[in-house]
């Protein structure tokens, strides 16, 4: 069974990993520092909760469904996947504040359950089922936590 934020044990493990992060940790790949990564991880959760509305671009319409099928598999996300400009964080961020906001969003996502999810299509992947939102959010967070965990 896929790991998700709706499963208490999965969510607790992921939150423990968030709390173990240190502000000065260097990434294993990519350009973001730890605070920027925490801010970046908030955007997809806000999209899933319907707080951020992004329009669907042509690339998403053409390739989003294929990419979604590939990313929903058992394999974790690979390093250096392309990121839409709306999800990129380049400015300096306060680590403690970003971590607190991310933890709050993870808890809101989990406690809201399926009823708390947007009915709007994902800006790249298109229409999403509850199971797809669950898996996508967990895998995205896991991906970026692996980015900052020791090899």
Phi and psi in radians as a Rosetta constraint file:
Dihedral C 1 N 2 CA 2 C 2 CIRCULARHARMONIC -1.185 0.35
Dihedral N 2 CA 2 C 2 N 3 CIRCULARHARMONIC 2.624 0.35
Dihedral C 2 N 3 CA 3 C 3 CIRCULARHARMONIC -1.496 0.35
Dihedral N 3 CA 3 C 3 N 4 CIRCULARHARMONIC 2.473 0.35
Dihedral C 3 N 4 CA 4 C 4 CIRCULARHARMONIC -2.560 0.35
Dihedral N 4 CA 4 C 4 N 5 CIRCULARHARMONIC 2.867 0.35
Dihedral C 4 N 5 CA 5 C 5 CIRCULARHARMONIC -1.304 0.35
Dihedral N 5 CA 5 C 5 N 6 CIRCULARHARMONIC -0.281 0.35
Dihedral C 5 N 6 CA 6 C 6 CIRCULARHARMONIC -1.370 0.35
Dihedral N 6 CA 6 C 6 N 7 CIRCULARHARMONIC -0.274 0.35
Dihedral C 6 N 7 CA 7 C 7 CIRCULARHARMONIC -1.558 0.35
Dihedral N 7 CA 7 C 7 N 8 CIRCULARHARMONIC 2.142 0.35
Dihedral C 7 N 8 CA 8 C 8 CIRCULARHARMONIC -0.939 0.35
Dihedral N 8 CA 8 C 8 N 9 CIRCULARHARMONIC -0.842 0.35
Dihedral C 8 N 9 CA 9 C 9 CIRCULARHARMONIC -1.113 0.35
Dihedral N 9 CA 9 C 9 N 10 CIRCULARHARMONIC -0.752 0.35
Dihedral C 9 N 10 CA 10 C 10 CIRCULARHARMONIC -1.082 0.35
Dihedral N 10 CA 10 C 10 N 11 CIRCULARHARMONIC -0.806 0.35
Dihedral C 10 N 11 CA 11 C 11 CIRCULARHARMONIC -1.108 0.35
Dihedral N 11 CA 11 C 11 N 12 CIRCULARHARMONIC -0.766 0.35
Dihedral C 11 N 12 CA 12 C 12 CIRCULARHARMONIC -1.068 0.35
Dihedral N 12 CA 12 C 12 N 13 CIRCULARHARMONIC -0.747 0.35
Dihedral C 12 N 13 CA 13 C 13 CIRCULARHARMONIC -1.067 0.35
Dihedral N 13 CA 13 C 13 N 14 CIRCULARHARMONIC -0.772 0.35
Dihedral C 13 N 14 CA 14 C 14 CIRCULARHARMONIC -1.145 0.35
Dihedral N 14 CA 14 C 14 N 15 CIRCULARHARMONIC -0.740 0.35
Dihedral C 14 N 15 CA 15 C 15 CIRCULARHARMONIC -1.127 0.35
Dihedral N 15 CA 15 C 15 N 16 CIRCULARHARMONIC -0.644 0.35
Dihedral C 15 N 16 CA 16 C 16 CIRCULARHARMONIC -1.037 0.35
Dihedral N 16 CA 16 C 16 N 17 CIRCULARHARMONIC -0.713 0.35
Dihedral C 16 N 17 CA 17 C 17 CIRCULARHARMONIC -1.150 0.35
Dihedral N 17 CA 17 C 17 N 18 CIRCULARHARMONIC -0.682 0.35
Dihedral C 17 N 18 CA 18 C 18 CIRCULARHARMONIC -1.072 0.35
Dihedral N 18 CA 18 C 18 N 19 CIRCULARHARMONIC -0.758 0.35
Dihedral C 18 N 19 CA 19 C 19 CIRCULARHARMONIC -1.230 0.35
Dihedral N 19 CA 19 C 19 N 20 CIRCULARHARMONIC -0.409 0.35
Dihedral C 19 N 20 CA 20 C 20 CIRCULARHARMONIC -1.385 0.35
Dihedral N 20 CA 20 C 20 N 21 CIRCULARHARMONIC -0.267 0.35
Dihedral C 20 N 21 CA 21 C 21 CIRCULARHARMONIC -1.021 0.35
Dihedral N 21 CA 21 C 21 N 22 CIRCULARHARMONIC 2.550 0.35
Dihedral C 21 N 22 CA 22 C 22 CIRCULARHARMONIC -2.075 0.35
Dihedral N 22 CA 22 C 22 N 23 CIRCULARHARMONIC 2.509 0.35
Dihedral C 22 N 23 CA 23 C 23 CIRCULARHARMONIC -1.071 0.35
Dihedral N 23 CA 23 C 23 N 24 CIRCULARHARMONIC -0.542 0.35
Dihedral C 23 N 24 CA 24 C 24 CIRCULARHARMONIC -1.601 0.35
Dihedral N 24 CA 24 C 24 N 25 CIRCULARHARMONIC 0.076 0.35
Dihedral C 24 N 25 CA 25 C 25 CIRCULARHARMONIC -1.156 0.35
Dihedral N 25 CA 25 C 25 N 26 CIRCULARHARMONIC 2.306 0.35
Dihedral C 25 N 26 CA 26 C 26 CIRCULARHARMONIC -1.446 0.35
Dihedral N 26 CA 26 C 26 N 27 CIRCULARHARMONIC 2.493 0.35
Dihedral C 26 N 27 CA 27 C 27 CIRCULARHARMONIC -1.281 0.35
Dihedral N 27 CA 27 C 27 N 28 CIRCULARHARMONIC 2.628 0.35
Dihedral C 27 N 28 CA 28 C 28 CIRCULARHARMONIC -1.345 0.35
Dihedral N 28 CA 28 C 28 N 29 CIRCULARHARMONIC -0.381 0.35
Dihedral C 28 N 29 CA 29 C 29 CIRCULARHARMONIC -2.700 0.35
Dihedral N 29 CA 29 C 29 N 30 CIRCULARHARMONIC 2.879 0.35
Dihedral C 29 N 30 CA 30 C 30 CIRCULARHARMONIC 1.463 0.35
Dihedral N 30 CA 30 C 30 N 31 CIRCULARHARMONIC 3.142 0.35
Dihedral C 30 N 31 CA 31 C 31 CIRCULARHARMONIC -1.909 0.35
Dihedral N 31 CA 31 C 31 N 32 CIRCULARHARMONIC -0.243 0.35
Dihedral C 31 N 32 CA 32 C 32 CIRCULARHARMONIC -1.283 0.35
Dihedral N 32 CA 32 C 32 N 33 CIRCULARHARMONIC 2.574 0.35
Dihedral C 32 N 33 CA 33 C 33 CIRCULARHARMONIC -1.543 0.35
Dihedral N 33 CA 33 C 33 N 34 CIRCULARHARMONIC 3.112 0.35
Dihedral C 33 N 34 CA 34 C 34 CIRCULARHARMONIC -1.087 0.35
Dihedral N 34 CA 34 C 34 N 35 CIRCULARHARMONIC -0.715 0.35
Dihedral C 34 N 35 CA 35 C 35 CIRCULARHARMONIC -1.151 0.35
Dihedral N 35 CA 35 C 35 N 36 CIRCULARHARMONIC -0.721 0.35
Dihedral C 35 N 36 CA 36 C 36 CIRCULARHARMONIC -1.115 0.35
Dihedral N 36 CA 36 C 36 N 37 CIRCULARHARMONIC -0.692 0.35
Dihedral C 36 N 37 CA 37 C 37 CIRCULARHARMONIC -1.081 0.35
Dihedral N 37 CA 37 C 37 N 38 CIRCULARHARMONIC -0.747 0.35
Dihedral C 37 N 38 CA 38 C 38 CIRCULARHARMONIC -1.074 0.35
Dihedral N 38 CA 38 C 38 N 39 CIRCULARHARMONIC -0.701 0.35
Dihedral C 38 N 39 CA 39 C 39 CIRCULARHARMONIC -1.178 0.35
Dihedral N 39 CA 39 C 39 N 40 CIRCULARHARMONIC -0.750 0.35
Dihedral C 39 N 40 CA 40 C 40 CIRCULARHARMONIC -1.022 0.35
Dihedral N 40 CA 40 C 40 N 41 CIRCULARHARMONIC -0.734 0.35
Dihedral C 40 N 41 CA 41 C 41 CIRCULARHARMONIC -1.167 0.35
Dihedral N 41 CA 41 C 41 N 42 CIRCULARHARMONIC -0.320 0.35
Dihedral C 41 N 42 CA 42 C 42 CIRCULARHARMONIC -1.296 0.35
Dihedral N 42 CA 42 C 42 N 43 CIRCULARHARMONIC -0.543 0.35
Dihedral C 42 N 43 CA 43 C 43 CIRCULARHARMONIC -1.100 0.35
Dihedral N 43 CA 43 C 43 N 44 CIRCULARHARMONIC -0.871 0.35
Dihedral C 43 N 44 CA 44 C 44 CIRCULARHARMONIC -1.062 0.35
Dihedral N 44 CA 44 C 44 N 45 CIRCULARHARMONIC -0.610 0.35
Dihedral C 44 N 45 CA 45 C 45 CIRCULARHARMONIC -1.132 0.35
Dihedral N 45 CA 45 C 45 N 46 CIRCULARHARMONIC -0.706 0.35
Dihedral C 45 N 46 CA 46 C 46 CIRCULARHARMONIC -1.157 0.35
Dihedral N 46 CA 46 C 46 N 47 CIRCULARHARMONIC -0.607 0.35
Dihedral C 46 N 47 CA 47 C 47 CIRCULARHARMONIC -1.122 0.35
Dihedral N 47 CA 47 C 47 N 48 CIRCULARHARMONIC -0.831 0.35
Dihedral C 47 N 48 CA 48 C 48 CIRCULARHARMONIC -1.068 0.35
Dihedral N 48 CA 48 C 48 N 49 CIRCULARHARMONIC -0.593 0.35
Dihedral C 48 N 49 CA 49 C 49 CIRCULARHARMONIC -1.472 0.35
Dihedral N 49 CA 49 C 49 N 50 CIRCULARHARMONIC -0.054 0.35
Dihedral C 49 N 50 CA 50 C 50 CIRCULARHARMONIC 1.441 0.35
Dihedral N 50 CA 50 C 50 N 51 CIRCULARHARMONIC 0.182 0.35
Dihedral C 50 N 51 CA 51 C 51 CIRCULARHARMONIC -1.456 0.35
Dihedral N 51 CA 51 C 51 N 52 CIRCULARHARMONIC -0.468 0.35
Dihedral C 51 N 52 CA 52 C 52 CIRCULARHARMONIC -2.039 0.35
Dihedral N 52 CA 52 C 52 N 53 CIRCULARHARMONIC 2.161 0.35
Dihedral C 52 N 53 CA 53 C 53 CIRCULARHARMONIC -1.913 0.35
Dihedral N 53 CA 53 C 53 N 54 CIRCULARHARMONIC 2.075 0.35
Dihedral C 53 N 54 CA 54 C 54 CIRCULARHARMONIC -2.152 0.35
Dihedral N 54 CA 54 C 54 N 55 CIRCULARHARMONIC 2.415 0.35
Dihedral C 54 N 55 CA 55 C 55 CIRCULARHARMONIC -1.372 0.35
Dihedral N 55 CA 55 C 55 N 56 CIRCULARHARMONIC 2.746 0.35
Dihedral C 55 N 56 CA 56 C 56 CIRCULARHARMONIC -1.541 0.35
Dihedral N 56 CA 56 C 56 N 57 CIRCULARHARMONIC 2.181 0.35
Dihedral C 56 N 57 CA 57 C 57 CIRCULARHARMONIC -1.535 0.35
Dihedral N 57 CA 57 C 57 N 58 CIRCULARHARMONIC 2.940 0.35
Dihedral C 57 N 58 CA 58 C 58 CIRCULARHARMONIC -1.043 0.35
Dihedral N 58 CA 58 C 58 N 59 CIRCULARHARMONIC -0.711 0.35
Dihedral C 58 N 59 CA 59 C 59 CIRCULARHARMONIC -1.054 0.35
Dihedral N 59 CA 59 C 59 N 60 CIRCULARHARMONIC -0.740 0.35
Dihedral C 59 N 60 CA 60 C 60 CIRCULARHARMONIC -1.113 0.35
Dihedral N 60 CA 60 C 60 N 61 CIRCULARHARMONIC -0.728 0.35
Dihedral C 60 N 61 CA 61 C 61 CIRCULARHARMONIC -1.073 0.35
Dihedral N 61 CA 61 C 61 N 62 CIRCULARHARMONIC -0.741 0.35
Dihedral C 61 N 62 CA 62 C 62 CIRCULARHARMONIC -1.324 0.35
Dihedral N 62 CA 62 C 62 N 63 CIRCULARHARMONIC -0.715 0.35
Dihedral C 62 N 63 CA 63 C 63 CIRCULARHARMONIC -2.111 0.35
Dihedral N 63 CA 63 C 63 N 64 CIRCULARHARMONIC -0.122 0.35
Dihedral C 63 N 64 CA 64 C 64 CIRCULARHARMONIC -1.043 0.35
Dihedral N 64 CA 64 C 64 N 65 CIRCULARHARMONIC -0.737 0.35
Dihedral C 64 N 65 CA 65 C 65 CIRCULARHARMONIC -1.111 0.35
Dihedral N 65 CA 65 C 65 N 66 CIRCULARHARMONIC -0.729 0.35
Dihedral C 65 N 66 CA 66 C 66 CIRCULARHARMONIC -1.144 0.35
Dihedral N 66 CA 66 C 66 N 67 CIRCULARHARMONIC -0.770 0.35
Dihedral C 66 N 67 CA 67 C 67 CIRCULARHARMONIC -1.109 0.35
Dihedral N 67 CA 67 C 67 N 68 CIRCULARHARMONIC -0.707 0.35
Dihedral C 67 N 68 CA 68 C 68 CIRCULARHARMONIC -1.055 0.35
Dihedral N 68 CA 68 C 68 N 69 CIRCULARHARMONIC -0.796 0.35
Dihedral C 68 N 69 CA 69 C 69 CIRCULARHARMONIC -1.024 0.35
Dihedral N 69 CA 69 C 69 N 70 CIRCULARHARMONIC -0.751 0.35
Dihedral C 69 N 70 CA 70 C 70 CIRCULARHARMONIC -1.154 0.35
Dihedral N 70 CA 70 C 70 N 71 CIRCULARHARMONIC -0.749 0.35
Dihedral C 70 N 71 CA 71 C 71 CIRCULARHARMONIC -1.290 0.35
Dihedral N 71 CA 71 C 71 N 72 CIRCULARHARMONIC -0.351 0.35
Dihedral C 71 N 72 CA 72 C 72 CIRCULARHARMONIC -1.400 0.35
Dihedral N 72 CA 72 C 72 N 73 CIRCULARHARMONIC -0.108 0.35
Dihedral C 72 N 73 CA 73 C 73 CIRCULARHARMONIC -1.200 0.35
Dihedral N 73 CA 73 C 73 N 74 CIRCULARHARMONIC -3.077 0.35
Dihedral C 73 N 74 CA 74 C 74 CIRCULARHARMONIC -1.262 0.35
Dihedral N 74 CA 74 C 74 N 75 CIRCULARHARMONIC -0.476 0.35
Dihedral C 74 N 75 CA 75 C 75 CIRCULARHARMONIC -1.176 0.35
Dihedral N 75 CA 75 C 75 N 76 CIRCULARHARMONIC 2.447 0.35
Dihedral C 75 N 76 CA 76 C 76 CIRCULARHARMONIC -1.192 0.35
Dihedral N 76 CA 76 C 76 N 77 CIRCULARHARMONIC 2.790 0.35
Dihedral C 76 N 77 CA 77 C 77 CIRCULARHARMONIC -1.064 0.35
Dihedral N 77 CA 77 C 77 N 78 CIRCULARHARMONIC 2.508 0.35
Dihedral C 77 N 78 CA 78 C 78 CIRCULARHARMONIC -1.436 0.35
Dihedral N 78 CA 78 C 78 N 79 CIRCULARHARMONIC 2.665 0.35
Dihedral C 78 N 79 CA 79 C 79 CIRCULARHARMONIC -1.050 0.35
Dihedral N 79 CA 79 C 79 N 80 CIRCULARHARMONIC 2.655 0.35
Dihedral C 79 N 80 CA 80 C 80 CIRCULARHARMONIC 1.103 0.35
Dihedral N 80 CA 80 C 80 N 81 CIRCULARHARMONIC 0.577 0.35
Dihedral C 80 N 81 CA 81 C 81 CIRCULARHARMONIC -1.155 0.35
Dihedral N 81 CA 81 C 81 N 82 CIRCULARHARMONIC 2.616 0.35
Dihedral C 81 N 82 CA 82 C 82 CIRCULARHARMONIC -1.133 0.35
Dihedral N 82 CA 82 C 82 N 83 CIRCULARHARMONIC 2.583 0.35
Dihedral C 82 N 83 CA 83 C 83 CIRCULARHARMONIC -2.208 0.35
Dihedral N 83 CA 83 C 83 N 84 CIRCULARHARMONIC 2.318 0.35
Dihedral C 83 N 84 CA 84 C 84 CIRCULARHARMONIC -1.123 0.35
Dihedral N 84 CA 84 C 84 N 85 CIRCULARHARMONIC 2.563 0.35
Dihedral C 84 N 85 CA 85 C 85 CIRCULARHARMONIC -0.984 0.35
Dihedral N 85 CA 85 C 85 N 86 CIRCULARHARMONIC -0.570 0.35
Dihedral C 85 N 86 CA 86 C 86 CIRCULARHARMONIC -1.169 0.35
Dihedral N 86 CA 86 C 86 N 87 CIRCULARHARMONIC -0.271 0.35
Dihedral C 86 N 87 CA 87 C 87 CIRCULARHARMONIC -1.801 0.35
Dihedral N 87 CA 87 C 87 N 88 CIRCULARHARMONIC -0.092 0.35
Dihedral C 87 N 88 CA 88 C 88 CIRCULARHARMONIC -1.414 0.35
Dihedral N 88 CA 88 C 88 N 89 CIRCULARHARMONIC 2.358 0.35
Dihedral C 88 N 89 CA 89 C 89 CIRCULARHARMONIC -2.093 0.35
Dihedral N 89 CA 89 C 89 N 90 CIRCULARHARMONIC 2.050 0.35
Dihedral C 89 N 90 CA 90 C 90 CIRCULARHARMONIC -1.997 0.35
Dihedral N 90 CA 90 C 90 N 91 CIRCULARHARMONIC -0.392 0.35
Dihedral C 90 N 91 CA 91 C 91 CIRCULARHARMONIC -1.381 0.35
Dihedral N 91 CA 91 C 91 N 92 CIRCULARHARMONIC 2.831 0.35
Dihedral C 91 N 92 CA 92 C 92 CIRCULARHARMONIC -1.229 0.35
Dihedral N 92 CA 92 C 92 N 93 CIRCULARHARMONIC 2.487 0.35
Dihedral C 92 N 93 CA 93 C 93 CIRCULARHARMONIC -2.286 0.35
Dihedral N 93 CA 93 C 93 N 94 CIRCULARHARMONIC 2.723 0.35
Dihedral C 93 N 94 CA 94 C 94 CIRCULARHARMONIC -1.496 0.35
Dihedral N 94 CA 94 C 94 N 95 CIRCULARHARMONIC 2.038 0.35
Dihedral C 94 N 95 CA 95 C 95 CIRCULARHARMONIC -0.979 0.35
Dihedral N 95 CA 95 C 95 N 96 CIRCULARHARMONIC -0.914 0.35
Dihedral C 95 N 96 CA 96 C 96 CIRCULARHARMONIC -1.074 0.35
Dihedral N 96 CA 96 C 96 N 97 CIRCULARHARMONIC -0.737 0.35
Dihedral C 96 N 97 CA 97 C 97 CIRCULARHARMONIC -1.139 0.35
Dihedral N 97 CA 97 C 97 N 98 CIRCULARHARMONIC -0.766 0.35
Dihedral C 97 N 98 CA 98 C 98 CIRCULARHARMONIC -1.158 0.35
Dihedral N 98 CA 98 C 98 N 99 CIRCULARHARMONIC -0.669 0.35
Dihedral C 98 N 99 CA 99 C 99 CIRCULARHARMONIC -1.123 0.35
Dihedral N 99 CA 99 C 99 N 100 CIRCULARHARMONIC -0.786 0.35
Dihedral C 99 N 100 CA 100 C 100 CIRCULARHARMONIC -1.058 0.35
Dihedral N 100 CA 100 C 100 N 101 CIRCULARHARMONIC -0.751 0.35
Dihedral C 100 N 101 CA 101 C 101 CIRCULARHARMONIC -1.151 0.35
Dihedral N 101 CA 101 C 101 N 102 CIRCULARHARMONIC -0.676 0.35
Dihedral C 101 N 102 CA 102 C 102 CIRCULARHARMONIC -1.141 0.35
Dihedral N 102 CA 102 C 102 N 103 CIRCULARHARMONIC -0.786 0.35
Dihedral C 102 N 103 CA 103 C 103 CIRCULARHARMONIC -1.032 0.35
Dihedral N 103 CA 103 C 103 N 104 CIRCULARHARMONIC -0.761 0.35
Dihedral C 103 N 104 CA 104 C 104 CIRCULARHARMONIC -1.065 0.35
Dihedral N 104 CA 104 C 104 N 105 CIRCULARHARMONIC -0.754 0.35
Dihedral C 104 N 105 CA 105 C 105 CIRCULARHARMONIC -1.154 0.35
Dihedral N 105 CA 105 C 105 N 106 CIRCULARHARMONIC -0.701 0.35
Dihedral C 105 N 106 CA 106 C 106 CIRCULARHARMONIC -1.059 0.35
Dihedral N 106 CA 106 C 106 N 107 CIRCULARHARMONIC -0.786 0.35
Dihedral C 106 N 107 CA 107 C 107 CIRCULARHARMONIC -1.137 0.35
Dihedral N 107 CA 107 C 107 N 108 CIRCULARHARMONIC -0.717 0.35
Dihedral C 107 N 108 CA 108 C 108 CIRCULARHARMONIC -1.115 0.35
Dihedral N 108 CA 108 C 108 N 109 CIRCULARHARMONIC -0.726 0.35
Dihedral C 108 N 109 CA 109 C 109 CIRCULARHARMONIC -1.028 0.35
Dihedral N 109 CA 109 C 109 N 110 CIRCULARHARMONIC -0.831 0.35
Dihedral C 109 N 110 CA 110 C 110 CIRCULARHARMONIC -1.177 0.35
Dihedral N 110 CA 110 C 110 N 111 CIRCULARHARMONIC -0.819 0.35
Dihedral C 110 N 111 CA 111 C 111 CIRCULARHARMONIC -1.271 0.35
Dihedral N 111 CA 111 C 111 N 112 CIRCULARHARMONIC -0.462 0.35
Dihedral C 111 N 112 CA 112 C 112 CIRCULARHARMONIC -1.246 0.35
Dihedral N 112 CA 112 C 112 N 113 CIRCULARHARMONIC -0.453 0.35
Dihedral C 112 N 113 CA 113 C 113 CIRCULARHARMONIC 1.009 0.35
Dihedral N 113 CA 113 C 113 N 114 CIRCULARHARMONIC -2.890 0.35
Dihedral C 113 N 114 CA 114 C 114 CIRCULARHARMONIC -0.972 0.35
Dihedral N 114 CA 114 C 114 N 115 CIRCULARHARMONIC -0.605 0.35
Dihedral C 114 N 115 CA 115 C 115 CIRCULARHARMONIC -1.158 0.35
Dihedral N 115 CA 115 C 115 N 116 CIRCULARHARMONIC -0.392 0.35
Dihedral C 115 N 116 CA 116 C 116 CIRCULARHARMONIC -1.486 0.35
Dihedral N 116 CA 116 C 116 N 117 CIRCULARHARMONIC -0.120 0.35
Dihedral C 116 N 117 CA 117 C 117 CIRCULARHARMONIC -1.419 0.35
Dihedral N 117 CA 117 C 117 N 118 CIRCULARHARMONIC 2.558 0.35
Dihedral C 117 N 118 CA 118 C 118 CIRCULARHARMONIC -1.144 0.35
Dihedral N 118 CA 118 C 118 N 119 CIRCULARHARMONIC 2.668 0.35
Dihedral C 118 N 119 CA 119 C 119 CIRCULARHARMONIC -1.702 0.35
Dihedral N 119 CA 119 C 119 N 120 CIRCULARHARMONIC -0.108 0.35
Dihedral C 119 N 120 CA 120 C 120 CIRCULARHARMONIC -1.225 0.35
Dihedral N 120 CA 120 C 120 N 121 CIRCULARHARMONIC 2.635 0.35
Dihedral C 120 N 121 CA 121 C 121 CIRCULARHARMONIC -1.216 0.35
Dihedral N 121 CA 121 C 121 N 122 CIRCULARHARMONIC 2.649 0.35
Dihedral C 121 N 122 CA 122 C 122 CIRCULARHARMONIC -1.140 0.35
Dihedral N 122 CA 122 C 122 N 123 CIRCULARHARMONIC 2.498 0.35
Dihedral C 122 N 123 CA 123 C 123 CIRCULARHARMONIC -1.117 0.35
Dihedral N 123 CA 123 C 123 N 124 CIRCULARHARMONIC -0.329 0.35
Dihedral C 123 N 124 CA 124 C 124 CIRCULARHARMONIC -2.012 0.35
Dihedral N 124 CA 124 C 124 N 125 CIRCULARHARMONIC -0.822 0.35
Dihedral C 124 N 125 CA 125 C 125 CIRCULARHARMONIC -1.456 0.35
Dihedral N 125 CA 125 C 125 N 126 CIRCULARHARMONIC -0.265 0.35
Dihedral C 125 N 126 CA 126 C 126 CIRCULARHARMONIC 1.470 0.35
Dihedral N 126 CA 126 C 126 N 127 CIRCULARHARMONIC -2.614 0.35
Dihedral C 126 N 127 CA 127 C 127 CIRCULARHARMONIC -1.017 0.35
Dihedral N 127 CA 127 C 127 N 128 CIRCULARHARMONIC 2.384 0.35
Dihedral C 127 N 128 CA 128 C 128 CIRCULARHARMONIC -2.239 0.35
Dihedral N 128 CA 128 C 128 N 129 CIRCULARHARMONIC 2.376 0.35
Dihedral C 128 N 129 CA 129 C 129 CIRCULARHARMONIC -1.451 0.35
Dihedral N 129 CA 129 C 129 N 130 CIRCULARHARMONIC 2.913 0.35
Dihedral C 129 N 130 CA 130 C 130 CIRCULARHARMONIC -0.999 0.35
Dihedral N 130 CA 130 C 130 N 131 CIRCULARHARMONIC -0.798 0.35
Dihedral C 130 N 131 CA 131 C 131 CIRCULARHARMONIC -1.060 0.35
Dihedral N 131 CA 131 C 131 N 132 CIRCULARHARMONIC -0.664 0.35
Dihedral C 131 N 132 CA 132 C 132 CIRCULARHARMONIC -1.188 0.35
Dihedral N 132 CA 132 C 132 N 133 CIRCULARHARMONIC -0.736 0.35
Dihedral C 132 N 133 CA 133 C 133 CIRCULARHARMONIC -1.048 0.35
Dihedral N 133 CA 133 C 133 N 134 CIRCULARHARMONIC -0.792 0.35
Dihedral C 133 N 134 CA 134 C 134 CIRCULARHARMONIC -0.984 0.35
Dihedral N 134 CA 134 C 134 N 135 CIRCULARHARMONIC -0.918 0.35
Dihedral C 134 N 135 CA 135 C 135 CIRCULARHARMONIC -1.164 0.35
Dihedral N 135 CA 135 C 135 N 136 CIRCULARHARMONIC -0.768 0.35
Dihedral C 135 N 136 CA 136 C 136 CIRCULARHARMONIC -1.063 0.35
Dihedral N 136 CA 136 C 136 N 137 CIRCULARHARMONIC -0.769 0.35
Dihedral C 136 N 137 CA 137 C 137 CIRCULARHARMONIC -1.143 0.35
Dihedral N 137 CA 137 C 137 N 138 CIRCULARHARMONIC -0.764 0.35
Dihedral C 137 N 138 CA 138 C 138 CIRCULARHARMONIC -1.134 0.35
Dihedral N 138 CA 138 C 138 N 139 CIRCULARHARMONIC -0.807 0.35
Dihedral C 138 N 139 CA 139 C 139 CIRCULARHARMONIC -1.142 0.35
Dihedral N 139 CA 139 C 139 N 140 CIRCULARHARMONIC -0.642 0.35
Dihedral C 139 N 140 CA 140 C 140 CIRCULARHARMONIC -1.137 0.35
Dihedral N 140 CA 140 C 140 N 141 CIRCULARHARMONIC -0.799 0.35
Dihedral C 140 N 141 CA 141 C 141 CIRCULARHARMONIC -1.122 0.35
Dihedral N 141 CA 141 C 141 N 142 CIRCULARHARMONIC -0.769 0.35
Dihedral C 141 N 142 CA 142 C 142 CIRCULARHARMONIC -1.021 0.35
Dihedral N 142 CA 142 C 142 N 143 CIRCULARHARMONIC -0.750 0.35
Dihedral C 142 N 143 CA 143 C 143 CIRCULARHARMONIC -0.974 0.35
Dihedral N 143 CA 143 C 143 N 144 CIRCULARHARMONIC -0.849 0.35
Dihedral C 143 N 144 CA 144 C 144 CIRCULARHARMONIC -1.348 0.35
Dihedral N 144 CA 144 C 144 N 145 CIRCULARHARMONIC -0.477 0.35
Dihedral C 144 N 145 CA 145 C 145 CIRCULARHARMONIC -1.204 0.35
Dihedral N 145 CA 145 C 145 N 146 CIRCULARHARMONIC -0.693 0.35
Dihedral C 145 N 146 CA 146 C 146 CIRCULARHARMONIC -1.071 0.35
Dihedral N 146 CA 146 C 146 N 147 CIRCULARHARMONIC -0.571 0.35
Dihedral C 146 N 147 CA 147 C 147 CIRCULARHARMONIC -1.022 0.35
Dihedral N 147 CA 147 C 147 N 148 CIRCULARHARMONIC -0.546 0.35
Dihedral C 147 N 148 CA 148 C 148 CIRCULARHARMONIC -1.959 0.35
Dihedral N 148 CA 148 C 148 N 149 CIRCULARHARMONIC 0.125 0.35
Dihedral C 148 N 149 CA 149 C 149 CIRCULARHARMONIC -1.681 0.35
Dihedral N 149 CA 149 C 149 N 150 CIRCULARHARMONIC 2.688 0.35
Dihedral C 149 N 150 CA 150 C 150 CIRCULARHARMONIC -1.034 0.35
Dihedral N 150 CA 150 C 150 N 151 CIRCULARHARMONIC 2.566 0.35
